Amino acid sequence: MKPKALLFDVFGTVVNWRLGITRDLTTHFQNHPCNHAPEVIADAWRAQYQSSMEPIRSGRRGYVDLDTLHAENLELVAKMFHLELGTPEEKKWLIEAWHRLPCWPDSVPGIRALQRQFICASQSNGHIALAVNLARYNQFAWDVILGAEIVRTYKPAPAAYTRACEALGLRPAQCMMVAAHNSDLAAAREQGMQTAFIRRPTEHGPSQTIDLEPTDDWELTASSIVDLNCAIGNLD
């Protein structure tokens, strides 16, 4: 059946995090040169993402927002690569690079088209302020932002999906998770949600080796969010 709501992963699916982080690191390097390419630092920063959330998912640490985790992860990466972070203001600006990531070209028209039929929600590990800033930066609008504060944990913890559906007053079967990451979709399906895979073969750069193709029989697979709007019309 057609879902009533589409819940979108954001980092990698809707916005191009690697391009945005590399861009702002390049600017930072103008005042604080580094012996490593900005792409290397961007990838290393992102690589800390899942491990930093695991203590929260497991209950060993109380909930903190993604700005806090990104700040902690940046400190780790700075030590690894001998990166000078500069003044507190410069460090804050770099952490907030995650608030001004550019979206993929199909994201704005795709979301706008889907909103004619479905509730379109941001279901990101980002908190509400971050999601709002990304939406304003890219000039796209969500019907609702289900920031991590709503679910008080991080995907792929089961509660991240079930609580998001509950917040919309819907059953998981009435909601479709839209993501470029097979692991995200697998976790959503385990909670009874429908699933849609969006191909983002350069999310991790030109040499990407993961998530190039769907690894399961997701309800839908599309090459873009615009194409998803076309494919979803075929659901009964």
Secondary structure by P-SEA (a helix, b strand, c coil): ccccbbbbbccccccaaaaaaaaaaaaaaccccccccaaaaaaaaaaacccccccccccccccccaaaaaaaaaaaaaaaaccccccaaaaaaaaacccccccccaaaaaaaaaaacccccccccccaaaaaaaaaaacccccccccccccccccccccccaaaaaaaccccccbbbbcccaaaaaaaaaacccbbbbbcccccccccccccccccccccccccaaaaaaaacccc
